[in-house]
């Protein structure tokens, strides 16, 4: 979980102009936990990693641990490590049930023992609607605004006054290459059987934020018009079709306080008074060393979900770059006969006059922009 990486802050004292770097080496290689159990069907996934310093920001999986989930009736399940640092229950394994309590236990290969306290799955509350409005946001340039969709959420009315909400988002968007593939070269030139083969792609949009709200002190236990993410038209995200899935969790006060602090840290990033992530303690502890910080959280909550799709906004404000054929692209076609076979196949397009051109491969092969040509199971076309 990159959001738990250790952040090094340099504080500049203007009087003596001497930089001060706090010594936080002890916060390197800490255990980072990310996972949950809810009333939704499993399997449930727990991700374990080790924290790294910001100059070496990379995912460092924690492998070989014994990971268990217990319920308050004494039932337990040992999770399988399906890939390095990723542990998962079986499809027929433990099931989260509303009103039941669960805890996570981790035994490491070096004989450290971590556990969370039992936490109860709260009764879920439905999402009434998720919707998007065309809006603009200011930038550092007072004459320039970002345009795009601001997503909002309304919950259903709760049946009790004090409710703690946590929202996590997952987004996927469709985009397309700028040119169709007309020929491919693998030592010889061949017509492309399906010019649309690598024209249409989908990619996950890493939202990476938690959103929190409480109904405490509200006249009615409902949240309306809660602002989620803003997606602008500076990239291809809104160029074809965008899908946002909102997972809504009803959590206890401890979980709410934790994720609310994480949200505040994310909101404050870049300011002088930014809090350090390791100052926010999760709900796991080393039972033999209470002083050891453990990053992350084992989330137990009542969950509901809603997914929406939006088409491109009807505004002429798109500003992402597109490929255009130039003289060099036409001249490059002859170079394919001298290309390295390791680069095969080489894709070629043509213009409206059927003149062959060799632009950058990413202009024709949408996969080279990070996506996949496999349509997600949940995807709904126009």
N, C-alpha and C positions, 0 to 999 in steps of 0.2 A: 504494500500500500504506500504509494509514493507520498501521499499527504502526511505520512508519519515519519518521513525522512528527517534527519536532524538538520536544522537550519542554523547556520553560523552567522551571527550578527556582528558586524564591525561597528563600533561606536566611536565617532570622531569627536575628540575634545578640541574645540576651536581655540581655546586659550593657549594650549601647548602644542596643538596640531599633532598629537600622538595617538595612533590607533590602538584600541584595546580589543583584543580577541579573547573572549572567555574560554576557559579550558573546559570543554565538554566531551573529552574523549571517552569518558565513562558511559556516555549515551550512545556509543557505537556498538553494533552487534547486540542490540536488545531484541527480545522476542516481539514480533508484531503479529497480532491476531486479527483476522477479518472473517466473520462468518455469522450465521444466524440460524434460528429455528423458529418457524411460524406455524400457523394453522393451515397454510398451503401445503399441498402434497409434496413429499420429498422427491428425489434425494436432496439432502442439505449439505452444503459445502463449507468447509473451514479452510482458509488459506493462512499458512504460517510463513513468515519471512524474518529476516534479520535486518535491523535498521542499518543504514549506511550514512556516511557523511555526504554533504551536499555536493562536494566536488567529485564524488564517485556515485552519483545518483543512478542506481540501477536496482532492479528487483533481484533480491538475494534469497531464494527459497530456502526454507528450513526443512530439511529432509530427515526421514527416519524416526519421527516422533510417534509415540503411541497416543492417539487422540480418541477420546470417548465422550459421548453425550449420555447423561443420566437424566431420568425423570424422578419426580418425587414419590413414585411408587417403588423405586429400587430397580427399575428396568434400565438397561444400558445397551449401548451399541458401540463397537469399535469401528472407527472409520477406516476406509481403504485409501491409501495414498495413490491416487490415479495418475498423478504426474508430480514432478518434484515440488514439494511444498503445498500441494493441493490434496485435501483429504475429504472424502465424501461418504455419506451413508449409502446403504443399498436401497434400491427402489422399493423393496419390501420390508425395509427396516423400521426404525423408530418413527413414530408419527407425532407431529405437534398437535396438541389439542387445547382448545380454549379452556382456561381455568386450571390447567396443569402447569407445574413448574419444572424447569430444566436447568441443568448446569453443564459446563464444559470442563473436562479434565485433560491435561496434557502432561505426558511423561517424555522427557527428552533423552537422547542417547547418553548424555553425560549426567544422567540421574538427577535432573532438576524436575520439580513437580509443581505444576501450576493448576489452579482451579478458579472458577468463578463461583459466586454465590448463586443459589437457586433463584430463578426469576420466573414469574408467571406469565403465560400468554394471555393478554387482555382480549376482551371481546372486540372484534374488528368493527369498524364503522365504514360504510360505503363511501365511495367518491361519487358525488352527484354529477360533476362534469369537469372536463379539462378542455380548454379552448384557447385559441390564439387570436390576437388582435394585431393589426399592422400599426407599428409605432416607430418613432425615431428616438435615438439616444444621442446626447451631446458627446463631442470628442474634445481633445485639447485645442482643436481649431474651432473658434467660435462660429466660423462660416461653414463648417462641415458637420453633418450629422450621419450617424449610422441608421439605416432603415432596415426593418425586418419584422419578425414576429415576436411579440412578447406573449409567453404562455402563462395562463392563469389556471387556478383550481378552485372549485367549490366543493366542500364536503357535504355529506348528508348531516342532518341534525342528530346529535348524540342523545342518548336517553338518560345521561347524567351530566352534572355540571362541569366537573374538572376532567378534561381530556388532554393528553399529551400526544401531539402528532409529530411524526417523522416521515419525511418523503425522500425517496431515492429515485433517481431517474435513469432510464436507459433509452437511448435514441439511435435510430438507424435512418440513413437517407440513401436515396437512389441518385446516381449521377450517370452521365454518358460521355463517351469519348467524342472528340470534335470531328473526326473523320472516320468513315467506314474503311475496312480493310478490303482492298480489291484484289491484291495479289500477295503471295508470300514467296520468299526465296530461301531455298535450302541447298543451294548449289545449282539449282535450276529454278526458273520462274514458273509459278503455277497460279492459275486463277483461284481465288478464295471461294470455296463452295458456299459458305454462308458469311457474307460481308458483315453481318450483325453479331458475329460470334463473340467479340470482345467489346461490344459497343455499350452494353448496359451493365452497370455494377451497383453493388450495395456495400455500404461500409458502416460500422458502428461509430457513432459520435460520442466520444468519451466525455460525458457531462461532468462526472467527478465531484459533485457537490451534494451535501445534505441540506435539507430545508426543514425547519422546525417551527412549530406554533403551538400555543396552549390556549384553551378556552377559559382559563382562570380570569376572573374579573370581567368576562363578557356577559352581556345581558342574556344571550342565547348561546347554547353550546354548539356552535357551527362556525366554520371558517368560510368566508366568501371573498372572491377576488384576490386570492393569495398569489403573488407574483412568483413564478418559477424562473425559467431561463429565458434569456433574450437571444435569438438567433438572427444574425444580420445577413445582408445580401452581398457581403464582401467575398464570400466563398461560394462553392457549388452546393452547399448544404441544402439550400432551398430551390435549386435550379430545376428539379423534376418533382420530387415528392419526399416528404419528411415525416417520420413517425416518431412519436414520443410515448413511451410507456411510463406511467407513474405508479410506483409501489408506495402505498400508504400504510404506515405501521402505527398502531396504538401501543405506546410503551409506558413503562413505569417512570417515576420521577427521576431515578438515578440515570436511566438511559437517556431521558430527555435532557438532563443537565449536561451529560457528556457530549451528545451530538450538538447541542446548542453552543457549547464552548468551541467545538471544532468548527462549526459554522462561523462563529465570530472571528476565529483566527483566520479562516480563509478570507473573510470579508476585509480583514485588516492588513492582509499581506502588502508589504511595500511601505507601511507606515513606520515611524520611529518607534512606536510603542507596541509593535506586534508581539504577541505572546509566543512562546516557544511550544511546539506540539508536545514535547516530553513533559511539560508542566500539567498536561491534562491526563489524569490517570484513568485507565479503563477499569473494567470490572473483573480483571484477572489478577491474581497475585501469586508470587512464589511462596508457598507455605513455609519454606525453610529460611526465607530471606525476605522479610516484608519491605526492606529498603530498596529492593531491586525494582526499577520501573518496568512495567509491561505495557507496551503500546497497543492500541486497538481496542476492540470491544466484541464480546459475544452477545449478539442482539437476540432478544426473545420478545416477540410481539405479535399482536393480531394484525394480519395483513389483508389488504384488498388492493386490487389493481384496476387500472383503466388505461387503454391505449387509444390514441387518436392519430389520424393522418391529415396532413395539410399539403395542399398544392402550392405552387409558387404564388407569392402575393402579387396582386394586380397593380404593380407600380413599376415604373421604368427606372429602377434604382440599382440594378445588378451591376457590380463592378469587378467581378473576378476575371482573371485573364483567360483568353481563349487562344487556341492555335490558329494561325493564318498561314497560308502557303506563300512562300517568298521565292525569289529566283534561285536561291541556294538550294531549296528543297527539290526543285526540278533538276538541278545540276547533280545533286547527290545520288540520283538513281543509278547512274553508271558505276558508282563506287561499290555497289553490292557484289560485283564479280571479284573484288579484291578483299572482301570482308573475311574476318576470322570465322571459321565454321562454328566456333563456340557461341557465336551470336545468333545462329540459326534457331528458329526461322526469323527472317527479317520481313516485316510487313510493309506494304506499299499501298498508297491510295492513288486516286486520280481526281482531277477537277471536273468542272461541268463540261469542259471540252475534251475530256478523256485523256488529258496529258498526265503521264505518270509523275508522282512526286514522292519524295522520301522525307517527311518531317520527322520530328522526334517520335520514337515508338509510343510514348505515353499519350500522344495525340490520337492514336488509333486503338491502343490497347488499354482499356480502362483499368485493368488489374494493376498497371504500373503506378497508379495513384493510390494504391493501398487497399482497394476493394476486392470483392469476389463476384464472379458471374453467377453464383448460386443464389437464387432468390430465397429469402428467409421464408420459413413455413408460415409465419403469421402475416406475410405481406399481402396487402389488398391493393390492386391496381385501381386506376381511376374508375 
